Amino acid sequence: MKKIISCLVAVCMAAMSFVTVHCEDNIKVILDGKTLEFDVQPQIIDERTLVPMRVIFEALGADVEWEEETQTINARRSDTDVFYISMRVGDKIIHKETVKENLPTSNDIELDVPPMIIDERTLVPVRAVSECFGCKVEWDGESQTVIIESNSDNNTDTDVPTPSPTETPVNSVNTIEYNADNEQYASYMKEFKILDAVKNSDGNYDITYTLQTYLEGRGLVVVEFRCLDENGSEVDRFGGAFQGTDYTWSAQEAKTTISGKTTRIELVIEK
């Protein structure tokens, strides 16, 4: 008799779990007017829509990394602000970090439904992920459609000064030297490189640069450089807080403006 009751309980529990999970072929996700394509169909679980992580993150312009050992998802997007989020399969907490004007803030957000693995794909809650990156999300129940509007104002160039027709931008990558000696003392940064340096109308350099950062544990890596003139005097400083990837080197790219008197750049090491 006990065996019969146990079997009935197991069947009932299985039936209940089945009711909470719905796989609908007609669920659509539209981002800025474009319908996203998934290799695994979106799922409605406990009234929340989950979608394959890589498609949604890349559609939102974010770089995504999967840590197999801990089943952790890390995603980062850089624009006006820097957004970084981290979540783990089966965990209802999503960690979010934002950096604005080099000032980091972080907070944990509780999810209604955690990320989960279905059909060998990791699915994440589409509303929570999109809203973390500053998007507006709506659900059209009649058409079974998730509608996402991104903060696409960052694609406009209205704040970028345009050189006048009489100006000829001067590429000065080769005129600014980088002293790499201090990199041997920094375990958190390496391979600084200037990709582009152009003098603007104010006589300063608008530069684009890359570097590699490393961190033992998740968080922000603060890197600072100083700019020296031809006499070796410090004329400016720049840098920022970059999201470090746990126990791996990660590539970073950033833009800034530095003094037009700069002839050499070197890493600042606190001793």
C-alpha positions as CSV (number, residue, x, y, z in Angstrom):
1,M,0.0,0.0,0.0
2,K,2.9,2.4,0.9
3,K,4.5,1.7,-2.5
4,I,1.2,2.6,-4.3
5,I,0.9,5.8,-2.3
6,S,4.6,6.7,-3.0
7,C,4.1,6.1,-6.7
8,L,1.0,8.3,-6.8
9,V,2.8,11.1,-5.0
10,A,5.7,10.9,-7.5
11,V,3.2,11.0,-10.4
12,C,1.4,14.0,-8.9
13,M,4.7,15.9,-8.3
14,A,5.8,15.3,-11.9
15,A,2.5,16.5,-13.2
16,M,2.7,19.7,-11.1
17,S,6.2,20.4,-12.4
18,F,5.0,19.9,-16.0
19,V,2.3,22.4,-15.6
20,T,4.7,25.2,-14.5
21,V,6.9,24.7,-17.6
22,H,5.5,25.6,-21.1
23,C,7.4,25.4,-24.3
24,E,5.5,27.4,-26.9
25,D,6.6,27.4,-30.5
26,N,4.9,30.8,-31.0
27,I,6.7,32.8,-28.3
28,K,8.6,35.6,-30.0
29,V,11.2,38.0,-28.7
30,I,11.5,41.3,-30.6
31,L,14.4,43.6,-29.9
32,D,14.2,47.1,-31.4
33,G,11.8,45.8,-34.1
34,K,13.9,42.8,-35.0
35,T,12.7,39.2,-34.2
36,L,15.4,37.1,-32.6
37,E,16.0,33.6,-33.7
38,F,16.8,30.8,-31.1
39,D,18.0,27.3,-31.6
40,V,16.0,26.3,-28.5
41,Q,12.6,27.7,-28.1
42,P,11.8,30.2,-25.3
43,Q,10.2,28.7,-22.3
44,I,7.5,30.0,-20.0
45,I,8.4,28.8,-16.5
46,D,6.4,30.0,-13.5
47,E,5.0,32.8,-15.6
48,R,8.4,34.0,-16.6
49,T,9.9,33.8,-20.1
50,L,13.4,32.3,-20.4
51,V,15.5,32.4,-23.5
52,P,19.0,31.0,-24.6
53,M,21.6,33.2,-23.0
54,R,24.0,33.7,-25.8
55,V,21.5,35.0,-28.3
56,I,19.9,37.6,-26.0
57,F,23.2,38.8,-24.6
58,E,24.8,39.2,-28.0
59,A,21.7,40.9,-29.4
60,L,22.0,43.4,-26.5
61,G,25.6,44.1,-27.4
62,A,27.1,42.3,-24.5
63,D,30.1,39.9,-24.3
64,V,29.1,36.8,-22.5
65,E,31.3,34.1,-20.8
66,W,30.2,30.7,-19.5
67,E,32.1,29.2,-16.6
68,E,31.5,25.5,-16.8
69,E,32.9,24.5,-13.4
70,T,30.6,26.8,-11.5
71,Q,27.9,27.1,-14.1
72,T,28.1,30.9,-13.9
73,I,27.2,33.4,-16.6
74,N,29.1,36.6,-16.8
75,A,28.1,39.3,-19.3
76,R,29.6,42.8,-19.9
77,R,28.6,45.7,-22.1
78,S,30.5,49.0,-22.4
79,D,28.9,52.2,-23.7
80,T,28.1,55.4,-21.9
81,D,28.0,53.4,-18.7
82,V,29.6,50.0,-18.1
83,F,27.2,47.3,-17.2
84,Y,28.3,43.9,-15.8
85,I,26.0,41.2,-14.6
86,S,26.7,37.7,-13.2
87,M,24.3,34.9,-12.4
88,R,24.5,31.2,-11.7
89,V,22.3,28.3,-12.9
90,G,19.8,27.5,-10.2
91,D,20.5,30.7,-8.2
92,K,17.8,33.3,-7.9
93,I,20.3,36.2,-7.4
94,I,21.7,38.3,-10.3
95,H,24.7,40.5,-9.5
96,K,24.8,43.8,-11.3
97,E,27.6,46.4,-11.5
98,T,27.6,49.8,-13.1
99,V,30.5,52.1,-13.6
100,K,29.8,55.8,-14.4
101,E,32.5,58.4,-14.5
102,N,34.9,55.8,-13.0
103,L,32.6,55.4,-9.9
104,P,31.4,51.8,-9.5
105,T,28.1,50.8,-7.9
106,S,26.8,47.3,-7.4
107,N,23.7,45.6,-6.2
108,D,22.1,42.1,-6.1
109,I,18.6,41.6,-7.6
110,E,16.4,38.7,-6.7
111,L,14.9,36.7,-9.6
112,D,11.5,35.0,-9.7
113,V,13.0,32.2,-11.8
114,P,16.7,31.3,-11.9
115,P,18.7,30.5,-15.0
116,M,18.5,26.8,-15.9
117,I,19.8,24.3,-18.5
118,I,17.2,22.9,-20.9
119,D,18.0,20.8,-24.0
120,E,21.7,21.4,-23.4
121,R,21.3,25.2,-23.6
122,T,21.5,27.7,-20.7
123,L,18.3,29.8,-20.5
124,V,18.0,33.1,-18.6
125,P,15.0,35.2,-17.7
126,V,14.7,37.7,-20.6
127,R,13.0,40.5,-18.7
128,A,15.5,40.6,-15.8
129,V,18.5,40.4,-18.1
130,S,17.2,43.1,-20.5
131,E,16.3,45.5,-17.7
132,C,19.7,45.1,-16.1
133,F,21.1,46.6,-19.3
134,G,18.7,49.5,-19.2
135,C,16.1,48.2,-21.7
136,K,12.3,48.6,-21.5
137,V,10.5,45.3,-21.7
138,E,6.8,44.6,-22.4
139,W,4.8,41.4,-22.7
140,D,2.0,41.1,-25.3
141,G,0.0,38.2,-24.1
142,E,-2.3,38.0,-27.1
143,S,0.5,37.5,-29.5
144,Q,2.8,35.7,-27.0
145,T,5.6,38.3,-27.7
146,V,8.3,39.8,-25.6
147,I,9.0,43.4,-26.9
148,I,12.3,44.9,-25.9
149,E,13.4,48.5,-26.5
150,S,17.1,49.1,-25.9
151,N,18.7,52.3,-24.8
152,S,19.9,52.8,-28.3
153,D,20.5,56.5,-27.9
154,N,24.2,55.5,-27.5
155,N,24.3,54.9,-31.2
156,T,24.0,58.6,-32.0
157,D,27.0,60.7,-32.5
158,T,25.5,64.0,-31.5
159,D,28.0,64.5,-28.7
160,V,31.1,63.7,-30.8
161,P,32.7,66.8,-32.3
162,T,33.2,66.8,-36.0
163,P,36.4,68.4,-37.4
164,S,35.8,71.4,-39.5
165,P,36.6,71.1,-43.3
166,T,39.8,73.1,-42.8
167,E,41.1,70.7,-40.1
168,T,43.1,67.7,-41.0
169,P,43.2,65.1,-38.1
170,V,46.7,64.2,-37.3
171,N,47.3,60.5,-36.4
172,S,49.8,60.6,-33.6
173,V,50.1,57.0,-32.5
174,N,53.8,56.9,-33.5
175,T,54.6,60.2,-31.7
176,I,53.4,59.0,-28.2
177,E,55.8,56.5,-26.6
178,Y,54.7,53.9,-24.0
179,N,57.1,53.0,-21.3
180,A,56.3,49.4,-20.4
181,D,58.9,49.1,-17.6
182,N,56.3,49.4,-14.8
183,E,54.2,46.5,-16.2
184,Q,56.6,44.1,-14.6
185,Y,55.4,45.3,-11.2
186,A,51.7,45.0,-12.0
187,S,50.1,41.5,-11.6
188,Y,46.7,43.0,-12.6
189,M,47.5,44.6,-16.0
190,K,49.6,44.0,-19.1
191,E,50.0,44.8,-22.8
192,F,48.8,48.4,-22.9
193,K,48.6,49.6,-26.5
194,I,47.4,52.8,-28.2
195,L,45.3,52.0,-31.2
196,D,44.6,55.6,-32.3
197,A,45.5,59.1,-31.2
198,V,44.2,62.1,-33.0
199,K,44.6,65.8,-32.0
200,N,41.3,67.5,-31.6
201,S,40.4,71.2,-32.1
202,D,41.5,71.9,-28.5
203,G,45.0,70.7,-29.2
204,N,44.6,67.6,-27.0
205,Y,44.7,63.9,-28.0
206,D,41.6,61.8,-28.3
207,I,43.0,58.3,-27.9
208,T,41.7,54.7,-28.1
209,Y,43.7,52.1,-26.2
210,T,43.6,48.5,-25.2
211,L,45.0,46.4,-22.3
212,Q,44.7,43.1,-20.6
213,T,43.4,42.9,-17.0
214,Y,43.5,40.1,-14.4
215,L,41.7,39.5,-11.1
216,E,41.6,36.8,-8.5
217,G,37.9,36.9,-8.0
218,R,35.2,39.0,-9.6
219,G,35.2,42.8,-9.3
220,L,36.8,45.9,-10.7
221,V,40.4,46.4,-11.7
222,V,41.5,50.0,-11.4
223,V,44.3,51.0,-13.8
224,E,45.9,54.4,-13.9
225,F,48.4,55.9,-16.3
226,R,50.3,59.2,-16.2
227,C,51.2,61.3,-19.2
228,L,54.7,63.0,-19.5
229,D,55.8,65.8,-21.7
230,E,59.2,65.9,-23.5
231,N,60.9,67.1,-20.3
232,G,59.6,64.2,-18.3
233,S,57.1,66.3,-16.3
234,E,53.6,64.9,-15.6
235,V,51.0,66.8,-17.6
236,D,47.9,64.5,-17.3
237,R,46.5,61.2,-15.9
238,F,43.9,58.8,-17.2
239,G,42.6,55.3,-16.6
240,G,39.5,53.6,-15.3
241,A,37.8,50.8,-13.5
242,F,37.6,47.6,-15.7
243,Q,35.6,44.5,-14.9
244,G,38.0,41.7,-14.1
245,T,37.4,38.2,-15.1
246,D,37.9,35.6,-12.4
247,Y,41.4,34.0,-12.8
248,T,41.8,34.8,-16.5
249,W,43.2,37.6,-18.6
250,S,40.5,39.7,-20.3
251,A,40.9,42.2,-23.1
252,Q,39.7,45.7,-22.5
253,E,39.2,48.7,-24.8
254,A,38.5,52.3,-23.8
255,K,38.7,55.9,-25.1
256,T,39.8,59.1,-23.4
257,T,41.2,62.5,-24.0
258,I,44.7,63.4,-22.8
259,S,47.0,66.5,-22.8
260,G,48.3,67.5,-26.2
261,K,51.8,67.9,-24.6
262,T,52.0,64.1,-24.0
263,T,55.0,62.4,-25.5
264,R,55.2,59.4,-23.2
265,I,52.7,57.3,-21.2
266,E,53.5,55.0,-18.3
267,L,51.6,52.9,-15.8
268,V,51.2,54.3,-12.3
269,I,52.4,51.9,-9.6
270,E,51.6,52.6,-6.0
271,K,54.7,51.7,-4.0
